Amino acid sequence: MNATEADVRSFVLAELETSLREAGMDVATLSDDTDLFAEGVIDSLGVVELIAVVSDRYGIGDEWDDYDPDDLLVLGAFCRYVAHRAGTNERAQP
């Protein structure tokens, strides 16, 4: 699936809508540097669940080995990585 960073960001924020609201965060004010884990939007189980749903949605599979764990849930870096991987997988398909 071909996806842009904006597509991925919209999907991620929709998936986390309730958690963002509970953390008192406004989607409109989130920057690319927002760390969703550090801000309390998502916990360790939520990280696993988000990666699973994003992987399924964008056809990434288990290809997270080259992702920097320090950026795991930094919104902008996460969305760029997913968009890049989604585009790479699409080009690799026959």
Backbone as CSV, one residue per row, in Angstrom:
resi,resn,N_x,N_y,N_z,CA_x,CA_y,CA_z,C_x,C_y,C_z
1,MET,0.839,-1.174,0.000,0.000,0.000,0.000,0.886,1.240,0.000
2,ASN,0.639,2.113,-0.912,1.370,3.366,-0.974,0.757,4.324,0.042
3,ALA,1.570,4.869,0.904,1.079,5.764,1.948,2.036,6.922,2.128
4,THR,1.478,8.073,2.372,2.302,9.232,2.687,2.423,9.346,4.205
5,GLU,3.348,10.163,4.625,3.506,10.410,6.058,2.213,10.971,6.645
6,ALA,1.538,11.844,5.898,0.276,12.426,6.369,-0.802,11.354,6.523
7,ASP,-0.851,10.393,5.584,-1.814,9.286,5.684,-1.576,8.495,6.963
8,VAL,-0.319,8.170,7.203,0.034,7.380,8.382,-0.290,8.159,9.650
9,ARG,0.048,9.426,9.664,-0.224,10.262,10.844,-1.725,10.286,11.145
10,SER,-2.536,10.470,10.126,-3.991,10.479,10.315,-4.474,9.153,10.886
11,PHE,-3.947,8.059,10.350,-4.342,6.735,10.827,-3.931,6.534,12.282
12,VAL,-2.691,6.869,12.611,-2.183,6.697,13.982,-2.996,7.540,14.960
13,LEU,-3.243,8.788,14.615,-3.991,9.661,15.520,-5.433,9.195,15.689
14,ALA,-6.021,8.645,14.638,-7.373,8.093,14.751,-7.374,6.878,15.676
15,GLU,-6.353,6.035,15.549,-6.246,4.856,16.410,-6.059,5.243,17.880
16,LEU,-5.393,6.357,18.109,-5.078,6.785,19.476,-6.001,7.881,19.991
17,GLU,-7.085,8.142,19.285,-7.965,9.258,19.623,-8.401,9.248,21.097
18,THR,-8.869,8.132,21.578,-9.332,8.046,22.968,-8.180,8.270,23.943
19,SER,-7.046,7.640,23.682,-5.881,7.787,24.559,-5.375,9.226,24.577
20,LEU,-5.388,9.871,23.431,-4.959,11.270,23.365,-5.898,12.151,24.185
21,ARG,-7.169,11.923,24.031,-8.156,12.704,24.778,-7.981,12.493,26.288
22,GLU,-7.787,11.225,26.690,-7.596,10.918,28.116,-6.324,11.548,28.674
23,ALA,-5.311,11.721,27.826,-4.060,12.353,28.259,-4.144,13.874,28.200
24,GLY,-5.299,14.391,27.773,-5.490,15.838,27.707,-4.754,16.495,26.563
25,MET,-4.511,15.745,25.506,-3.761,16.276,24.371,-4.698,16.601,23.219
26,ASP,-4.420,17.712,22.545,-5.188,18.148,21.386,-4.423,17.750,20.130
27,VAL,-5.059,16.992,19.270,-4.417,16.502,18.046,-3.832,17.655,17.239
28,ALA,-4.513,18.772,17.210,-4.064,19.914,16.411,-2.742,20.499,16.902
29,THR,-2.411,20.263,18.152,-1.187,20.868,18.704,-0.010,19.900,18.763
30,LEU,-0.205,18.657,18.333,0.890,17.688,18.386,1.932,18.005,17.324
31,SER,3.176,18.005,17.726,4.264,18.241,16.778,4.877,16.902,16.375
32,ASP,5.734,16.945,15.394,6.443,15.736,14.972,7.339,15.206,16.079
33,ASP,7.716,16.062,17.022,8.602,15.667,18.113,7.863,15.083,19.320
34,THR,6.538,15.003,19.249,5.765,14.470,20.364,6.080,12.993,20.555
35,ASP,6.522,12.655,21.763,6.793,11.262,22.113,5.550,10.725,22.807
36,LEU,4.813,9.889,22.104,3.531,9.400,22.608,3.681,8.557,23.870
37,PHE,4.792,7.866,24.000,5.047,7.057,25.193,5.390,7.960,26.376
38,ALA,6.319,8.870,26.170,6.761,9.766,27.240,5.624,10.671,27.728
39,GLU,4.712,11.018,26.836,3.591,11.891,27.190,2.456,11.130,27.867
40,GLY,2.590,9.801,27.980,1.573,9.003,28.650,0.366,8.673,27.792
41,VAL,0.486,8.872,26.498,-0.614,8.559,25.588,-0.733,7.056,25.403
42,ILE,0.394,6.382,25.428,0.441,4.956,25.141,1.411,4.295,26.115
43,ASP,1.083,3.084,26.541,1.968,2.346,27.440,2.656,1.228,26.646
44,SER,3.424,0.388,27.327,4.207,-0.626,26.612,3.320,-1.610,25.840
45,LEU,2.189,-2.009,26.410,1.272,-2.876,25.680,0.674,-2.130,24.488
46,GLY,0.370,-0.875,24.689,-0.144,-0.050,23.597,0.838,0.093,22.452
47,VAL,2.128,0.125,22.778,3.167,0.193,21.747,3.069,-1.043,20.855
48,VAL,2.990,-2.198,21.486,2.905,-3.454,20.735,1.635,-3.471,19.891
49,GLU,0.518,-3.051,20.476,-0.747,-3.039,19.740,-0.699,-2.068,18.562
50,LEU,-0.124,-0.885,18.770,-0.039,0.091,17.687,0.838,-0.424,16.554
51,ILE,1.978,-0.995,16.892,2.854,-1.543,15.857,2.125,-2.642,15.078
52,ALA,1.372,-3.480,15.778,0.641,-4.556,15.105,-0.409,-4.003,14.148
53,VAL,-1.198,-3.038,14.594,-2.261,-2.509,13.741,-1.674,-1.723,12.561
54,VAL,-0.607,-0.991,12.793,0.044,-0.245,11.715,0.692,-1.210,10.719
55,SER,1.323,-2.242,11.238,1.946,-3.243,10.363,0.907,-3.907,9.477
56,ASP,-0.230,-4.268,10.058,-1.303,-4.884,9.276,-1.862,-3.926,8.235
57,ARG,-2.098,-2.705,8.640,-2.702,-1.701,7.744,-1.805,-1.392,6.552
58,TYR,-0.497,-1.280,6.792,0.414,-0.844,5.746,1.297,-1.965,5.202
59,GLY,1.035,-3.195,5.591,1.755,-4.339,5.037,3.227,-4.371,5.375
60,ILE,3.581,-3.965,6.569,4.992,-3.897,6.954,5.505,-5.224,7.487
61,GLY,4.678,-5.969,8.152,5.122,-7.241,8.720,6.063,-7.016,9.885
62,ASP,7.104,-7.827,9.945,8.052,-7.780,11.059,9.313,-6.998,10.709
63,GLU,9.217,-6.055,9.847,10.381,-5.335,9.338,10.723,-4.099,10.154
64,TRP,10.829,-4.248,11.458,11.122,-3.120,12.340,12.552,-3.165,12.856
65,ASP,13.366,-4.088,12.357,14.727,-4.265,12.857,15.604,-3.039,12.669
66,ASP,15.396,-2.305,11.603,16.252,-1.154,11.318,15.697,0.156,11.885
67,TYR,14.631,0.072,12.663,14.026,1.275,13.243,14.733,1.622,14.553
68,ASP,15.055,2.883,14.736,15.744,3.356,15.926,14.808,3.305,17.132
69,PRO,15.080,2.471,18.129,14.169,2.351,19.274,14.013,3.641,20.071
70,ASP,14.968,4.552,19.976,14.837,5.831,20.667,13.711,6.676,20.063
71,ASP,13.391,6.408,18.803,12.338,7.143,18.107,11.043,6.352,18.015
72,LEU,10.956,5.265,18.792,9.855,4.332,18.599,8.502,5.009,18.500
73,LEU,8.197,5.892,19.398,6.899,6.545,19.317,6.980,8.056,19.276
74,VAL,8.039,8.555,18.650,8.099,9.968,18.325,7.261,10.099,17.061
75,LEU,6.197,10.844,17.139,5.157,10.847,16.115,5.684,11.010,14.693
76,GLY,6.472,12.031,14.451,6.957,12.287,13.090,7.855,11.181,12.573
77,ALA,8.821,10.761,13.384,9.751,9.703,12.964,9.013,8.397,12.703
78,PHE,8.069,8.071,13.558,7.284,6.850,13.413,6.500,6.876,12.094
79,CYS,5.828,7.971,11.831,5.015,8.084,10.610,5.874,8.067,9.353
80,ARG,7.030,8.724,9.389,7.944,8.695,8.231,8.430,7.274,7.967
81,TYR,8.787,6.568,9.023,9.280,5.195,8.877,8.215,4.306,8.247
82,VAL,7.001,4.378,8.768,5.913,3.542,8.247,5.650,3.871,6.779
83,ALA,5.588,5.150,6.438,5.341,5.543,5.045,6.460,5.035,4.140
84,HIS,7.695,5.149,4.600,8.834,4.659,3.816,8.738,3.154,3.618
85,ARG,8.489,2.429,4.707,8.392,0.959,4.630,7.241,0.519,3.738
86,ALA,6.108,1.207,3.835,4.953,0.857,3.021,5.297,1.030,1.547
87,GLY,5.999,2.100,1.211,6.405,2.333,-0.176,7.444,1.334,-0.636
88,THR,8.378,0.952,0.241,9.396,-0.037,-0.090,8.765,-1.392,-0.360
89,ASN,7.819,-1.789,0.473,7.156,-3.083,0.282,6.361,-3.123,-1.003
90,GLU,5.716,-2.020,-1.344,4.937,-1.962,-2.572,5.840,-2.131,-3.790
91,ARG,7.001,-1.488,-3.790,7.932,-1.602,-4.922,8.524,-3.003,-5.033
92,ALA,8.634,-3.708,-3.898,9.242,-5.041,-3.905,8.281,-6.113,-4.399
93,GLN,6.978,-5.830,-4.428,5.998,-6.826,-4.861,6.031,-6.969,-6.375
94,PRO,5.898,-8.219,-6.876,5.917,-8.416,-8.337,4.674,-7.893,-9.000
